[in-house]
Amino acid sequence: MKKLLPLSRAFLFIMILLLSGCAGGPSSRFYTLTPLDQQEIKPASPEAASSVSLRIAPVEIPDYLDRPQIVTRDGKNELQLAEFDRWAGSLRENIAAVLAENLTLLLGTDRIFTYPRVRAEKTDYLLALKILRLDCTPGDRVLLKAQWTIYAGQEMAGATRMATFTEPLPDGRYETLVAAVSHALGGVSREIAKQLPAKGNPQTP
């Protein structure tokens, strides 16, 4: 037993070194999109605040974005996954939640709902949003291409629009990238809000 004791101590020492190395490794950072700044938005009229209601259908995003890691573009066809810089939850649900907050501020109404909801509520409009592209190139720009359809009326007639939004990325930090994506989503929200009169069919471009 006395001969085995030094080996046991050596093994314990090696394990401590290994664990110390693991503890000192890089840790993951998590990010969320943010809504528009309320101070930058002109308050909606009382008439609009009391009349508009809208339900947001589940947001569609490309399969390559539907993952925890933040995806960036390196060159024309290559994508990079940030192993230690991740979305704090589902990106599609984060987009829907921020879109709902933005439209609440822009339209001056608290009747903006997202799926799923336990209790269904009849609304004036149904919004279906699809993110066609979200290209994030550090040091260059964020490009967000979106298509949305607003359904209204008893027959749920729809008006579809598509638009592209770009935001500069002056550096390679992920904080800058996420802020730029949030700002681009704010642009989408503003365009959607322009299509929603107090009542009736959505405006067409």
DAPENOR-V96685 format. One record per pair of residues at least 24 apart in sequence whose C-alpha atoms are under 10 Angstrom apart, sorted by the first residue. I is the first residue (numbers start at 1). J is the second residue. Records with the same first field share a line. If there is no record, write none. Layout:
I=J, J
//
This chain:
26=84
27=83, 84, 85
28=69, 82, 83, 84, 85, 86
29=82, 83, 84, 85, 86, 87, 88, 174
30=68, 69, 70, 84, 85, 86, 87, 88, 89, 174, 175
31=70, 85, 86, 87, 88, 89, 91, 174, 175, 178, 179
32=86, 87, 88, 89, 90, 91, 94, 95, 98, 175, 178, 179, 182
33=87, 88, 91, 94, 95, 97, 98, 99, 178, 179, 180, 181, 182, 183, 185
34=94, 95, 97, 98, 99, 101, 102, 178, 179, 180, 181, 182, 183, 185, 186
35=95, 97, 98, 99, 100, 101, 102, 103, 105, 179, 182, 183, 185, 186, 189
36=98, 99, 101, 102, 103, 105, 106, 182, 183, 185, 186, 187, 189, 190
37=102, 105, 183, 186
38=101, 102, 105, 106
41=102, 105, 106, 107, 108
42=105, 106, 107, 108
43=105, 106, 107, 108
44=104, 105, 106, 107, 108, 109
45=107, 108, 109
46=107, 108, 109
47=108, 109, 198
48=107, 108, 109, 196, 197, 198, 199
49=104, 105, 106, 107, 108, 109, 110, 111, 198
50=107, 108, 109, 110, 111, 198
51=107, 108, 109, 111, 123, 124, 197, 198, 199
52=104, 107, 108, 109, 110, 111, 112, 123, 124, 125, 196, 197, 198, 199, 200
53=104, 107, 109, 110, 111, 112, 113, 121, 122, 123, 124, 125, 126, 196, 198, 199
54=100, 103, 104, 109, 110, 111, 112, 113, 114, 121, 122, 123, 124, 125, 126, 127, 150, 151, 152, 196
55=100, 111, 112, 113, 114, 115, 116, 120, 121, 122, 123, 124, 125, 126, 127, 128, 150, 151
56=96, 97, 99, 100, 112, 113, 114, 115, 116, 125, 126, 127, 128, 129, 150
57=96, 113, 114, 115, 116, 126, 127, 128, 129, 130
58=92, 93, 95, 96, 114, 115, 116, 127, 128, 129, 130
59=91, 92, 93, 94, 95, 96, 97, 99, 114, 115, 127, 128, 129, 130, 131, 148
60=92, 93, 95, 96, 128, 129, 130, 131, 132, 146, 147
61=91, 92, 95, 129, 130, 131, 132, 133, 134, 146
62=92, 130, 131, 132, 133, 134
64=134
65=91, 92, 131, 133, 134, 135
66=90, 91, 92
67=91, 92
70=136, 174, 177, 178
71=134, 135, 136, 137
72=134, 135, 136, 137, 138, 142, 174, 177
73=134, 135, 136, 137, 138, 142
74=135, 136, 137, 138
75=137
76=137
79=135, 136, 137
80=136, 137
82=174
85=174, 175
86=174
87=178
92=130, 131
95=129, 131, 181, 182, 185
96=129
98=182, 185, 186, 189
99=129, 182, 185, 186, 188, 189, 190, 192
100=189
101=189
102=185, 186, 187, 188, 189, 190, 193
103=186, 189, 190, 192, 193
104=189, 193
105=193
106=189, 190, 192, 193, 194
107=190, 193, 194, 196, 197, 198
123=152, 153
124=151, 152, 153, 154, 156, 196, 198, 199, 200, 201, 202
125=150, 151, 152, 153, 156, 157, 158, 196, 199, 200, 201, 202
126=150, 151, 152, 153, 156, 158
127=151, 152, 158, 159, 160, 192
128=158, 160
129=160, 161, 162, 188, 192
130=162
131=162
132=162, 163, 164
133=164
134=164, 165, 166, 181, 184
135=166, 181
136=166, 167, 168, 169, 174, 177, 178, 180, 181
137=168, 169, 171, 172, 177
138=168, 169, 170, 171, 172, 173, 174, 176, 177
139=168, 169, 170, 171, 172, 173, 176, 177
140=167, 168, 169, 170, 171, 172
141=166, 167, 168, 169, 170, 171, 177, 180, 181
142=166, 167, 168, 169, 177, 178, 180, 181, 183, 184
143=167, 168, 180, 181, 184
144=180, 181, 184, 185, 187, 188
145=184, 185, 188
146=185, 188
147=188
148=188, 192
149=192, 202
150=192, 195, 196, 201, 202, 203, 204
151=201, 202
152=196, 199, 200, 201, 202
153=199, 200, 201, 202
156=201
157=201, 202
158=201, 202, 204
159=195, 201, 202, 203, 204, 205
160=202, 203, 204, 205
161=191, 192, 195, 204, 205
162=188, 191
163=187, 188, 191
164=188
//
